[in-house]
Amino acid sequence: MTTFQLLGIQFGVSESTANDTFNYWFPLLKELLPSSLLEEVKKNSSDSEIVKEVLTEFELIIDTYEQPIERPGDYKKQKNILR
């Protein structure tokens, strides 16, 4: 998830301005744009089986490139990990 701090940096505004702008436009866009399949199921739970069937046709790909790595506190042990 993109943070409001990162959004602020990307658009040259403060974190709070990014947050305020997002929270202003999100409800308006939600009204104008069509609902996703999952949002429709929330409205009508009887369609959940249909959604499960549709979603089983897709594969989930997870990009794990930028996962945080716990490193030892000792400098020499850290240096050995990098080799």
C-alpha positions as CSV (number, residue, x, y, z in Angstrom):
1,M,0.0,0.0,0.0
2,T,1.2,3.4,-0.8
3,T,1.5,5.6,2.2
4,F,0.3,9.2,2.3
5,Q,3.9,10.3,3.1
6,L,5.0,8.7,-0.2
7,L,2.1,10.2,-2.1
8,G,2.9,13.6,-0.7
9,I,6.5,13.3,-1.9
10,Q,5.4,12.1,-5.3
11,F,3.0,15.1,-5.7
12,G,5.0,17.7,-3.8
13,V,2.6,18.1,-1.0
14,S,2.6,17.3,2.7
15,E,1.5,14.0,4.1
16,S,-1.6,15.5,5.6
17,T,-2.6,17.2,2.3
18,A,-2.2,13.9,0.5
19,N,-4.4,12.3,3.1
20,D,-7.0,15.0,2.9
21,T,-7.1,15.0,-0.9
22,F,-7.4,11.2,-1.0
23,N,-10.2,11.2,1.6
24,Y,-12.0,14.0,-0.4
25,W,-11.9,12.3,-3.8
26,F,-12.3,8.6,-2.8
27,P,-16.0,8.7,-1.9
28,L,-16.7,10.7,-5.1
29,L,-14.9,8.3,-7.3
30,K,-16.4,5.4,-5.5
31,E,-19.9,6.7,-6.5
32,L,-18.9,7.4,-10.1
33,L,-16.9,4.3,-11.0
34,P,-18.4,0.8,-11.2
35,S,-18.1,-1.5,-8.2
36,S,-15.6,-4.3,-8.2
37,L,-16.8,-7.9,-8.2
38,L,-15.9,-8.3,-4.5
39,E,-17.9,-5.1,-3.6
40,E,-20.9,-6.5,-5.4
41,V,-20.7,-9.7,-3.3
42,K,-20.7,-7.7,-0.1
43,K,-24.0,-6.2,-1.2
44,N,-25.5,-9.6,-2.2
45,S,-23.9,-12.5,-0.3
46,S,-25.8,-15.1,-2.3
47,D,-23.4,-14.4,-5.3
48,S,-20.3,-15.5,-3.3
49,E,-20.2,-19.0,-4.9
50,I,-20.2,-17.4,-8.4
51,V,-17.3,-15.1,-7.4
52,K,-15.3,-18.1,-6.0
53,E,-15.7,-19.9,-9.3
54,V,-14.6,-16.8,-11.3
55,L,-11.6,-16.2,-9.0
56,T,-10.3,-19.8,-9.2
57,E,-9.6,-19.2,-12.9
58,F,-6.8,-16.7,-12.0
59,E,-3.3,-17.1,-10.6
60,L,-1.9,-14.9,-7.8
61,I,1.5,-13.6,-8.3
62,I,3.3,-12.0,-5.4
63,D,6.3,-9.7,-5.9
64,T,8.6,-10.3,-2.9
65,Y,11.5,-8.3,-4.1
66,E,11.3,-5.5,-1.4
67,Q,10.6,-7.6,1.7
68,P,12.3,-6.4,4.9
69,I,15.1,-8.7,6.1
70,E,16.0,-9.0,9.7
71,R,19.7,-8.7,10.1
72,P,21.9,-9.4,13.1
73,G,22.9,-6.4,15.2
74,D,26.6,-7.4,15.1
75,Y,28.5,-5.7,12.2
76,K,30.7,-8.7,11.5
77,K,27.7,-11.0,11.3
78,Q,26.0,-8.6,8.9
79,K,29.1,-8.4,6.7
80,N,29.2,-12.2,6.5
81,I,25.5,-12.3,5.3
82,L,26.3,-9.9,2.4
83,R,29.0,-12.3,1.0
